[in-house]
Amino acid sequence: MLLAVDVGNTQTLIGLFGDEPDAENGLGGYADDGQPPVGRCEQGLLDHWRIHTNGRRTSDEYALQVQEFLGFHGFSFDDDVDGIAISSVVPSVTAALRDMTLKYFGFRPVVIEAGVKTGMPILTENPREVGADRIANAVGAADLYDGPIVVIDFGTATTYDAVSAKGEYLGGLIAPGVEISLDALYTRAAALRRVELVEPRHVIGRTTVESIQAGALFGFAGQVDGICRRVADELGPVTVVATGGLAEWIAPYTASIEHIEPWLTLHGLRLVFARNS
């Protein structure tokens, strides 16, 4: 089985996969209507866990957490896990996970970094500076959908990544994330407070809380549609795929997002792992 670990600035997502895609052909096939069904990334995903990203956590602490998660299914380091794939934007966590894998599993992990085969040409001016999670998202999306594709990841930052019709990573955009924006509003405006991210009753808020909720929800939905429209002006018609924790909250209010894939990054990681095994 494979452990896929996506280390973000705020949270770390761990997925346990029981079966692997073909290294060249991915999950393969389409639905009868010619379109991949939403949620295909869940194929083979036995379980998943989300923890707070902590750059001070040691390799031994990560090993303890992972073993506890595996124990929920009766699995263990020694008998059941034969591969680990990692994407990380936090160098100290990357180092701790490398050490954990060598010490407790006895093999080296596949880490998305320079020299690792992704199967996707990176056409930016400096491929080394592209975030590992963004590459994993692009690889996963290219396996599921025909290009051109825009992948939107609603994380600490909201990232937009463009994949060409040939399956090439073209680049993208980075915007402040939803929660970062709300935190900044709360921090810089003395009369405003933190609010729960739920759908407001009206577009025109009747209370301060509703006004903030409406501004966040419809503001970010408008951002998505505006950016996707501009990308389509450059690439032509695009397939828009959303992932990340807040994708399901924002996507219904956009005109652009066609597919929601919560586990897209993990799917990209297992594809990269298969291509480097």
C-alpha positions as CSV (number, residue, x, y, z in Angstrom):
1,M,0.0,0.0,0.0
2,L,1.0,3.6,-0.6
3,L,1.0,6.5,1.9
4,A,0.6,9.8,0.0
5,V,1.5,12.9,2.1
6,D,0.7,16.4,1.0
7,V,2.3,19.0,3.4
8,G,0.8,22.4,3.1
9,N,1.6,25.6,5.0
10,T,-1.4,25.1,7.3
11,Q,-2.5,21.5,7.2
12,T,-0.9,18.1,6.2
13,L,-3.1,15.6,4.3
14,I,-2.3,11.9,4.5
15,G,-3.9,9.3,2.2
16,L,-3.7,5.5,2.3
17,F,-4.1,3.9,-1.1
18,G,-4.7,0.2,-1.5
19,D,-4.2,-0.1,-5.3
20,E,-2.1,1.8,-7.7
21,P,-2.8,3.3,-11.1
22,D,-0.8,2.3,-14.2
23,A,2.3,4.5,-14.4
24,E,1.6,5.5,-18.0
25,N,-2.2,5.3,-18.3
26,G,-3.3,6.4,-14.8
27,L,-6.7,5.3,-13.7
28,G,-7.7,4.8,-17.4
29,G,-11.0,4.9,-19.2
30,Y,-14.0,7.3,-19.1
31,A,-17.6,7.0,-18.2
32,D,-20.2,6.1,-20.9
33,D,-20.9,9.8,-21.6
34,G,-17.2,10.4,-22.4
35,Q,-16.6,12.4,-19.2
36,P,-14.7,11.2,-16.1
37,P,-17.0,11.0,-13.1
38,V,-16.4,13.4,-10.2
39,G,-14.5,11.8,-7.4
40,R,-12.4,9.3,-9.4
41,C,-9.5,10.3,-7.2
42,E,-11.1,8.2,-4.4
43,Q,-10.5,5.0,-6.3
44,G,-8.3,2.8,-4.1
45,L,-8.3,5.4,-1.3
46,L,-8.8,3.4,1.9
47,D,-8.7,6.3,4.3
48,H,-7.3,9.8,4.8
49,W,-6.3,12.0,7.7
50,R,-5.6,15.7,8.1
51,I,-3.3,17.1,10.8
52,H,-1.9,20.5,11.6
53,T,1.4,21.2,9.9
54,N,4.1,21.7,12.5
55,G,7.6,22.4,11.3
56,R,9.1,21.5,14.7
57,R,7.7,18.0,14.8
58,T,10.4,15.3,14.7
59,S,10.6,12.2,12.5
60,D,9.7,10.0,15.6
61,E,6.6,12.1,16.3
62,Y,5.5,11.7,12.7
63,A,6.1,8.0,12.9
64,L,3.9,7.7,16.0
65,Q,1.1,9.6,14.3
66,V,1.3,7.6,11.2
67,Q,1.4,4.3,13.1
68,E,-1.7,5.3,15.0
69,F,-3.6,6.1,11.8
70,L,-2.5,2.8,10.3
71,G,-3.6,1.0,13.4
72,F,-7.2,2.2,12.8
73,H,-7.3,-0.4,10.0
74,G,-5.1,-3.0,11.7
75,F,-2.1,-2.1,9.5
76,S,1.5,-1.6,10.5
77,F,4.8,-0.2,9.2
78,D,6.4,-3.6,8.7
79,D,3.8,-5.5,6.9
80,D,1.5,-3.3,4.9
81,V,3.2,-0.1,3.6
82,D,5.6,-0.5,0.7
83,G,5.7,3.1,-0.6
84,I,5.5,6.7,0.5
85,A,5.1,9.7,-1.8
86,I,5.5,13.3,-0.6
87,S,4.7,16.8,-1.8
88,S,5.7,19.5,0.6
89,V,6.1,23.3,0.8
90,V,7.7,23.2,4.3
91,P,11.3,22.1,4.1
92,S,11.7,21.2,7.7
93,V,8.7,18.8,7.5
94,T,10.1,17.3,4.2
95,A,13.3,16.5,6.1
96,A,11.5,14.9,9.0
97,L,9.3,12.8,6.7
98,R,12.4,11.6,4.8
99,D,14.0,10.6,8.1
100,M,10.8,8.9,9.3
101,T,10.5,6.9,6.1
102,L,14.1,5.6,6.2
103,K,14.1,4.9,9.9
104,Y,10.7,3.2,10.3
105,F,9.9,1.9,6.8
106,G,13.4,1.0,5.6
107,F,13.2,2.7,2.1
108,R,13.4,6.1,0.6
109,P,10.2,8.1,-0.2
110,V,9.4,9.5,-3.6
111,V,9.5,13.3,-3.1
112,I,8.3,15.7,-5.8
113,E,11.4,17.7,-6.4
114,A,14.1,18.3,-9.0
115,G,15.1,15.0,-10.7
116,V,11.8,13.1,-10.0
117,K,9.9,11.9,-13.0
118,T,6.4,13.4,-13.1
119,G,5.6,12.6,-16.7
120,M,4.7,16.3,-17.2
121,P,6.9,18.9,-18.9
122,I,7.2,22.1,-16.7
123,L,7.3,25.0,-19.1
124,T,7.9,27.8,-16.6
125,E,11.0,29.9,-16.6
126,N,12.3,28.3,-13.4
127,P,10.6,24.8,-12.9
128,R,12.4,24.4,-9.5
129,E,10.3,27.1,-7.9
130,V,6.9,25.6,-8.8
131,G,5.3,24.2,-5.6
132,A,5.3,20.4,-5.3
133,D,1.6,20.4,-4.5
134,R,0.8,22.4,-7.7
135,I,2.7,19.9,-9.8
136,A,0.8,17.0,-8.1
137,N,-2.5,18.8,-8.8
138,A,-1.6,19.3,-12.5
139,V,-0.4,15.7,-12.9
140,G,-3.6,14.4,-11.3
141,A,-5.9,16.6,-13.3
142,A,-4.2,15.7,-16.6
143,D,-4.8,12.1,-15.9
144,L,-8.5,12.6,-15.3
145,Y,-9.5,15.3,-17.9
146,D,-8.6,16.5,-21.3
147,G,-6.7,19.8,-21.6
148,P,-6.5,22.6,-21.6
149,I,-7.2,22.5,-17.8
150,V,-7.2,25.1,-15.0
151,V,-6.7,23.5,-11.6
152,I,-7.8,25.7,-8.6
153,D,-6.6,24.8,-5.2
154,F,-8.3,26.5,-2.3
155,G,-5.6,26.3,0.4
156,T,-3.6,28.7,2.4
157,A,-3.2,30.5,-0.9
158,T,-5.6,30.1,-3.8
159,T,-3.6,28.8,-6.7
160,Y,-4.6,28.5,-10.3
161,D,-2.5,26.2,-12.5
162,A,-2.8,25.8,-16.3
163,V,-2.2,22.6,-18.2
164,S,-2.0,22.6,-21.9
165,A,-3.9,20.3,-24.3
166,K,-0.6,18.4,-24.7
167,G,-0.3,17.8,-20.9
168,E,2.3,20.5,-20.2
169,Y,2.4,22.6,-17.1
170,L,2.3,26.2,-18.3
171,G,2.3,28.2,-15.1
172,G,-0.5,29.9,-13.1
173,L,-1.6,32.5,-10.6
174,I,-1.3,32.8,-6.9
175,A,-3.9,34.8,-4.8
176,P,-4.4,35.2,-1.1
177,G,-6.5,32.3,0.3
178,V,-10.0,32.7,1.7
179,E,-9.0,32.2,5.3
180,I,-5.9,34.4,5.0
181,S,-8.1,37.2,3.6
182,L,-10.6,36.9,6.4
183,D,-7.9,36.8,9.0
184,A,-6.4,40.0,7.6
185,L,-9.9,41.6,7.6
186,Y,-10.3,40.6,11.3
187,T,-6.8,41.7,12.3
188,R,-6.8,45.1,10.5
189,A,-10.4,46.2,11.1
190,A,-11.2,46.8,14.8
191,A,-15.0,46.7,14.5
192,L,-15.0,43.4,12.6
193,R,-14.8,39.9,14.0
194,R,-14.2,36.3,12.9
195,V,-17.2,34.6,11.2
196,E,-18.2,31.1,10.3
197,L,-17.8,30.3,6.6
198,V,-21.4,29.5,5.8
199,E,-23.8,30.7,3.0
200,P,-25.4,34.0,3.9
201,R,-29.1,34.4,3.7
202,H,-28.8,37.3,1.3
203,V,-26.3,38.7,-1.1
204,I,-26.9,42.1,0.5
205,G,-26.0,41.3,4.1
206,R,-28.5,42.5,6.7
207,T,-25.9,42.2,9.5
208,T,-22.1,42.7,9.7
209,V,-21.7,38.9,9.9
210,E,-23.8,38.3,6.8
211,S,-22.0,41.1,5.0
212,I,-18.6,39.5,5.7
213,Q,-19.9,36.0,4.7
214,A,-21.4,37.4,1.5
215,G,-18.3,39.3,0.6
216,A,-16.1,36.3,1.1
217,L,-18.3,33.8,-0.7
218,F,-19.4,35.9,-3.7
219,G,-16.1,37.8,-3.8
220,F,-14.0,34.7,-4.2
221,A,-16.5,33.1,-6.6
222,G,-16.2,36.3,-8.7
223,Q,-12.5,36.1,-8.6
224,V,-12.6,32.5,-9.9
225,D,-14.8,33.4,-12.8
226,G,-12.8,36.5,-13.7
227,I,-9.5,34.6,-13.7
228,C,-10.8,31.6,-15.5
229,R,-12.3,33.9,-18.2
230,R,-8.9,35.6,-18.7
231,V,-7.1,32.2,-18.9
232,A,-9.6,31.0,-21.4
233,D,-8.9,34.1,-23.5
234,E,-5.3,32.9,-23.8
235,L,-5.8,29.1,-24.0
236,G,-9.3,28.7,-25.5
237,P,-12.0,26.7,-23.8
238,V,-10.7,25.1,-20.6
239,T,-11.9,22.4,-18.2
240,V,-11.9,23.9,-14.6
241,V,-11.2,21.5,-11.7
242,A,-11.3,22.6,-8.1
243,T,-9.6,21.0,-5.1
244,G,-8.7,22.0,-1.5
245,G,-10.7,22.3,1.7
246,L,-13.0,25.2,0.6
247,A,-13.6,24.0,-2.9
248,E,-17.1,22.6,-2.1
249,W,-18.0,25.8,-0.4
250,I,-17.2,28.2,-3.3
251,A,-17.7,26.0,-6.4
252,P,-21.5,26.1,-6.4
253,Y,-21.5,29.9,-6.7
254,T,-19.2,30.0,-9.7
255,A,-20.0,29.7,-13.4
256,S,-16.5,28.2,-14.2
257,I,-15.8,25.3,-11.9
258,E,-17.0,22.1,-13.6
259,H,-15.5,19.4,-11.4
260,I,-14.6,19.1,-7.7
261,E,-11.8,16.6,-6.8
262,P,-11.1,16.8,-3.0
263,W,-8.2,14.3,-3.3
264,L,-6.6,15.5,-6.5
265,T,-3.2,16.2,-4.9
266,L,-3.1,12.7,-3.4
267,H,-4.0,11.2,-6.8
268,G,-1.2,13.2,-8.4
269,L,1.2,11.9,-5.8
270,R,0.3,8.2,-6.4
271,L,0.8,8.8,-10.2
272,V,4.2,10.3,-9.6
273,F,5.1,7.4,-7.3
274,A,4.1,4.9,-9.9
275,R,6.3,6.6,-12.5
276,N,9.3,6.5,-10.2
277,S,8.9,2.9,-8.9
